[in-house]
Amino acid sequence: MHGRGSAWPQALTGYNQRVTDQPQPEPQVQRPSRLEPREVAELKQLRIDQPELSSAVDMQLALIDMQRRVQSRVPLPWMQTDADWLRTQLAAGRPVVRFVDIPLDWTDFRLILRQTADILQRHDALDPADHDKILALTREGHALEPVVAQWYAATSGVDGPDSRVGTPADAPRDLDQVLVLALRPFLSRCAEVLTSRMDLSQWNRGRCPFCGWEPDLAVITPSAERRLICGRCAAQWPYPPLTCPFCANDDRARITSFATRDGRYRVYACDVCRRYLKAYDGRHAPRPVMMSVDLVATLPLDAAAMQRGYVG
């Protein structure tokens, strides 16, 4: 999702040379070392194959390393949510992860918030003034907790539409993107716990059923099902393949699609709301979708979509 809280648009210039409407033969993929996570190996290979993406790859590698260190300390949350409550929430179109459910250790969260801001600022993805304001917020006693709680209520809708009251007017402009990345290790634990308890077959919303955020990416499964991937908690849920998740337009004549030359990635752009979503085509792919890799690998598609007048 590039319209809200995304660090990637700063790196888009000139990245559209690999976009075409026709699929091409699949390139050879270097297999990852046993000594490092596969997504790290894939990003390093991407840096070799597409050196113009090196800065974005380096930023993603730094974020992955930081988030992994924090997530290894995040416990599985104890979430007392009965089946009836879950069904009621989903039927009403409301997400199911409440702020009190998130296993936040505020010491860890302050640390990851500072480190996230540092990484983004170091790679020119965060305004220096906003960087300074965010660091100051982490040092101001208990000032951070109500800001994060209010932001989550405003962006999740877990308590219904009346909870969308917005973040403080004096909050840093780019606070969204830093909070999204900093909260991911904690929120993804909640989604991990709830995924096995929930039947998402009736969830027909374009927003995440767990945290209410918009999708950053989609994956086309080997069975040709499209699953949306949340940009905040990284959870997945099924969604019709040719329906816009942002405005629910399902007129196929008003959905524009184009792909990378190798056919691995595709954009679905809506001619009604002018927004787009990228997808990883897993039907003939050599690996599963990896959001941290695929968001960077598809930067050329972002540039191509924006040149055609669409927004993320």
N, C-alpha and C positions, 0 to 999 in steps of 0.2 A: 504494500500500500504506500503510495508515494504522495498522496494528497495530505495525509496526516502523519506527522512524526516519522519521516523517513530521512536517512542520512544519504541516500544514494543519488538524488538528482544532481548534486554538485559534481558528480563524476561522469556525466553522461555525454559530454561534448565529443563528437567524432566516433561514437561507438556503434554506428549503424551499418558498417560495411559488410556485415555477415548476414543480413536479413534478405529473405527471398520468399516468394509465395510457393516455391516448389521444394519438396524434400530432396535431400541429397544422401549419398552413402554415408554410413556411420563411420567416424574416424576411430582409430585404435586408441584405447585408453590404457594409461599406465596403471598397473596394479599397485595398491598402497602397501607400504611397509607394515610389517607386523608391529613395529615399535611405535606407531603413531595412529591416531584415529583416522578412519578412511576419509572423513570430510576434510581433514587437514592435508592429507596426501592429494586429494582431488583439487583443493585450492592451490597447492603448490604446482601441480601439473597445469592448472589453468593459467597461472602466472607465466609459465614457460610458453604455453601455446598462444596466449594473448597478452603480450607484454604491456599493451596499452591499458590493461586492467590491473596492473601491478599495485597501484596505490589503493584501489578498492579491495584487492585481495589481502594486502597487508593489514588494512583496517579490520577486515573480517577475521583474520587469523588472531589478531590481538583481542577482539571481542570474544571469540570462541575460547581462547585460553583463560580469560578472566571468568567467563560464565561457567566453564567446567570446574574451575577451582571452587567457586561459590556453591554450585549445585551439588558437589560431592558432600557438602556439609548440610544441605537442606533436607530435613526429614520428610517422610511421607506424612501429609496432614491427616489428623483425625477428624473426619468430616461426618457429622451425624445428620445425614440427610436421608429421610425415609423415601421410599419409592413413590408414595402418593404426592409428596411435596415436589419431587423431581418432575413427575408427570404434569402437575399443575403449572409449574414454571414453564415447561416446554410448550404446553398447550396454549399458554398465554403469550408465547413468543419472548419470554424473558430468560436470560442466561441463568446458570445455576451456581456459579462461584461467587459467594459473598465476600466482602473485604475481610470479615472476621475469619473466614476459612483459610485465608492465605497464610502459610507458615512463615511469617516475616520475623526474622531476627533483626532488630533495628540497627545493631552494630554492623552486621554483615551488609545490610541494605545501604547504610550510609557509605560504607566502603565501596560497594559496587557502583553506587550512583556517582561517587567522585571519580572512580576509575573509568567508568563509561564516558563521563564528560571529558576527562583527560584524553582518552583515545580519539573521540570524535573531534575535539579541538586540534589535536596533533595532526589529524588528517584533513584539516580544513572543512570538516563537516558540521562544525558548531561555531557559531559566532563567539568571538572572545568575550564580549560583554555578557552574553548569556552564560558562558562557561564560568565567569567570575560570580555571577548571581547564583548559579546552582551550587557552586562550592560554598558560598556563604550560607545558603539555605541548609546545607548539611551540618553546619557548625552552630546553628542558632538554637541550641537547647532542644526543646520539643516542637519547634516550629515546623519541622518536616512532616511529622505524622499526620496532622490534619490536612495538609496540602495533598499528600498522597491519597488519603482516604476520600477527600472531596473529588479529586481527579478521577479516581476509580469509579465512584458513584456516578459521576457525570458522563463517563465514557462507556460504562458497562450496561446500564439500564436494568441491573439485576433486581432493583426494587420498583421497577416500572418507570414510565416516562417522567413522572414528577421528580425523580432523583437526578435528572440531567440538568443540574443547576450551573454547571460550568466551573472552570478553575478560577482562582483569584485573578482579578484584573491586572494585578501587578506581577504576575508570574512571568518568568522568562519566556520569550517567544518560542524557543525550541525545547521547552521542558518536556513536551509530549514525547519526542523521539528518544530522549534520555531515559525517561520513566519506562517507556515500552521495553527498552533493552535491559534496563536494570531489574525490572520486575519479572522478566521471562524465567529465570531459574526457579523462582518461587511459584509462579502461576502454572508453569508446566508440570509441576508436581501435583497440583490440584487436578489438572486435566488427566494426568496419569491415573489417579485414584478413581475418578468418576467415569472414565471411558468404559470400563467393564460393567458399570452399574446402569448405564443409560441406553435406551433404544432411541437412536437418532433418526430412524427411518421416517418419522413424521415431522422432523424439523425442516421447514422449507424456507428458512431465512438466510439471507446473505451474510449475516453477522454470526460470529462464533457462539455456539450454544453454551460454552463454558464461561467465557469472560466478556462477550459482547463486542469484541473488536472486529474490524474488517479483515478480510483475507488479504494476504500479501502475495499469495501464489496459489496455483491449483496443480493437481496431478491427475493425469489421465491413466487409469489403472489398466492392467492387461485385459480386463473384461470390458474396457471402454467406458467405465464409470468415471465421472469427474468428481474429485474430492477437493474441497477448498481447504486451505491451510491458513490458520489464524496468524496474523502478524504479531500478536502479543504473546500468546501462550503456546503457539505452534501445534495446537490440536487440529484434527482433521474431521470433516463431516461431509456427507454426500450432498450434491447439488446438481440440478439438471444441467447437462453439458452445454446447451445453447441458450441459457437464460442469464441475463445480466444480474450479478449478485448485488449490485448497487441500486438499481431501480426496478428490478424484476421484469424488465422487458424480455418477452419470450418470442418476439417476431424474428424468425431466422433471417429474414430479408434485411433486418436492421442490425445484424451482428456482423461485423467485419473481422476476418481472421487472416493472419499472415504468420509465417514461420521463419526460423533460421534455416540456413542452407542444408544442415544435416538432418533437419526434421525433428530434432530432439526437443526444441522449445517452440511454443506457439503463443500468440497474443489473441485474445478474444476482446474486441473493442465494441462498445455499444454506441450506435448512432443516435440513440435517444438522449442519454445523459452525458455522452462523450467521455465516459470513463472506460478504462481497460483493465484486464487482468491477464497476467502471464501464466502459462501452464507448462509443466514438464510432462512430456509424452512418454509414459512408462511402458507402452505396449511392446516396443522393441528395444528398450534401453538396457545397457549392460549393468545398471545399478539402480537401487531405489532412489526416490527423490530425496534430496538433501537441501533443505531450505537455505542453509548458510552458504552453500556452494552455488545453488541455482539462482539465487537473487543476484549474485555478482556476475555469473556467466551470462545472464540475460540483460545486462545493462545495454547492449546494443539494441535490444528490442524496446527498452524504455525510450531510447533516443528516437527510434523509428516511429514509435507510437506518438510521441510528442510532436514530431515533425508533421504528422498527419492530423494534428489538432486534437488529440485525445489527452486526457489527464489521468494520473494514477489515483 
